[in-house]
Amino acid sequence: MAPWIGGSLLLIGLIAFVFYCISRRRKNKPLFFPAKPAEPAHIVALRELNLIKTEKLWSTDKHKHYHTTLTNIIRQYIESRFGLYAMEQTTDEIIQSFRNENIISKELLSELSDNLSLSDLVKFARYTPQASENEAGLNFGFKFVNQTKIEVPVEVEVNDEDEPSGDEEVKSKNVVEPEKPGE
């Protein structure tokens, strides 16, 4: 086999690969492996809040660590859920962004402001909160996430027949039901 034939095949393969890469890029698809779908923001936040709850961080003397962790979870949720750059903003900037966008109730905004301000006092002014304040902060985290989450429909299979027997083939169709709070 002549060397120019092997080189030509290699060049054709390289050109085909470049076209493949360009077409995948234009379709906004990954080059080789499909990307994992991102978890909804409320799922991540609730999981992290439950982790704090099981570790009972609020009951230790590490108040600064507890409030830093709690506010980071809330800020990351705000960033993912609302698209606000909460991790880089001060508490006042976050509250102002919510006021400008008018996307949550005034009551919830007031509670958010109070909780973030308390965390700022603990983190920066060495304020020692009461145990009830620590628990209230965690409870607010759950409340905030549950009241502002976006419900994602879940597909559930439903039987078309009243009472199927074990020998019969069961037909099913997809029905969309909303998630129940707390799941």
C-alpha positions in Angstrom: 0.0 0.0 0.0 1.4 3.4 -0.9 2.0 5.9 1.9 -0.1 8.5 0.3 -3.2 6.3 0.6 -2.7 5.9 4.3 -2.1 9.6 4.7 -5.3 10.3 2.6 -7.4 8.1 4.8 -6.0 9.7 7.9 -6.7 13.2 6.5 -10.3 12.2 5.6 -10.8 10.8 9.1 -9.5 14.0 10.7 -11.8 16.1 8.5 -14.8 14.0 9.4 -13.9 14.3 13.1 -13.7 18.1 12.8 -17.1 18.2 11.1 -18.5 16.0 13.9 -17.1 18.3 16.6 -18.5 21.4 14.9 -22.0 19.9 14.4 -22.1 18.8 18.1 -21.0 22.2 19.2 -23.6 24.0 17.1 -26.3 21.8 18.6 -25.0 22.6 22.0 -24.4 18.9 22.8 -21.4 17.4 24.5 -18.7 16.0 22.2 -18.6 12.4 23.5 -20.7 11.8 26.6 -24.2 13.3 27.3 -24.1 15.7 30.2 -26.0 14.6 33.4 -29.1 16.7 34.0 -28.6 19.1 36.8 -30.6 18.4 40.0 -33.3 20.9 40.7 -32.1 23.6 43.1 -34.6 22.7 45.8 -33.5 19.1 45.9 -29.9 20.1 46.5 -30.9 22.7 49.1 -33.2 20.4 51.0 -30.6 17.6 51.0 -28.0 20.0 52.4 -30.4 21.4 55.0 -31.3 17.9 56.1 -27.6 17.2 56.5 -27.2 20.1 58.9 -30.3 18.9 60.7 -28.9 15.4 61.2 -25.5 16.7 62.3 -27.3 19.1 64.7 -24.7 21.8 63.9 -26.8 24.5 65.6 -26.5 22.8 69.0 -22.7 22.9 69.0 -20.6 25.9 70.0 -19.5 26.3 66.4 -22.0 29.1 65.7 -19.9 30.7 63.0 -19.5 27.4 61.1 -23.2 26.7 61.4 -24.3 30.1 60.1 -21.7 30.1 57.3 -23.0 26.7 56.1 -26.6 27.7 56.4 -26.3 30.9 54.5 -24.1 29.3 51.8 -26.9 26.8 51.2 -29.5 29.5 51.0 -27.3 31.7 48.8 -26.6 28.8 46.5 -30.3 28.0 46.3 -31.1 31.6 45.5 -28.4 31.6 42.8 -29.6 28.4 41.2 -33.3 29.0 41.6 -33.6 32.8 40.8 -30.4 33.5 38.8 -29.2 36.1 41.3 -25.5 36.2 42.0 -26.1 35.7 45.7 -22.7 34.1 46.5 -20.9 37.4 45.4 -23.5 39.8 46.9 -23.9 41.2 50.3 -27.0 40.6 52.3 -28.3 44.1 51.4 -27.6 43.6 47.7 -29.5 40.3 47.8 -32.5 41.8 49.5 -32.4 44.8 47.0 -32.3 42.4 44.1 -35.4 40.6 45.4 -37.2 43.9 45.9 -36.3 45.0 42.4 -37.5 41.8 40.8 -40.6 41.4 43.1 -40.4 37.6 43.0 -41.1 36.6 46.6 -43.6 37.9 49.1 -42.7 40.8 51.4 -43.2 38.6 54.4 -40.7 36.0 53.1 -38.3 38.8 52.0 -38.4 40.2 55.5 -37.7 36.8 57.1 -34.8 36.3 54.6 -33.4 39.6 55.5 -33.6 38.9 59.2 -32.0 35.5 58.9 -29.1 36.7 56.6 -28.5 39.6 58.9 -28.4 37.4 62.0 -25.8 35.2 60.2 -23.8 38.3 59.3 -23.7 39.3 63.0 -22.6 35.8 64.0 -20.0 35.6 61.3 -18.5 39.1 61.4 -19.5 40.7 64.8 -18.9 37.5 66.9 -22.5 37.6 68.1 -23.5 34.5 70.1 -27.1 33.6 69.1 -29.6 31.8 71.3 -30.3 28.2 70.6 -33.9 29.2 69.5 -32.4 31.6 67.0 -30.2 28.9 65.5 -33.2 26.5 65.2 -35.3 29.3 63.7 -32.7 29.9 61.1 -32.7 26.2 60.0 -36.5 26.1 60.0 -36.5 29.3 57.9 -34.2 27.6 55.4 -36.6 24.7 55.0 -39.6 27.2 54.7 -37.8 29.4 52.2 -36.9 26.5 49.9 -40.3 24.9 50.2 -42.2 28.1 49.5 -40.1 29.2 46.5 -39.3 25.9 44.8 -40.6 25.1 41.3 -42.7 22.0 41.2 -41.5 19.6 38.5 -44.1 17.2 37.1 -43.3 13.5 37.7 -44.4 10.7 35.4 -46.4 7.9 37.1 -47.7 4.8 35.5 -51.4 4.1 35.9 -53.3 1.0 35.0 -56.1 1.2 32.5 -57.9 -1.9 33.8 -59.8 -2.1 37.1 -58.3 -5.3 38.5 -55.6 -6.9 36.4 -54.9 -10.5 37.1 -51.3 -11.8 37.3 -51.6 -13.7 34.0 -52.8 -10.7 31.9 -50.5 -8.2 30.4 -51.1 -4.8 32.0 -51.4 -1.8 29.8 -50.1 1.5 31.2 -50.0 5.1 30.1 -48.0 8.0 31.4 -49.8 10.4 33.7 -48.1 13.5 35.0 -48.7 14.2 38.7 -47.0 17.0 40.6 -44.5 16.2 43.4 -45.9 16.4 46.9 -44.1 18.8 49.3 -41.5 17.0 51.3 -40.5 14.5 48.7 
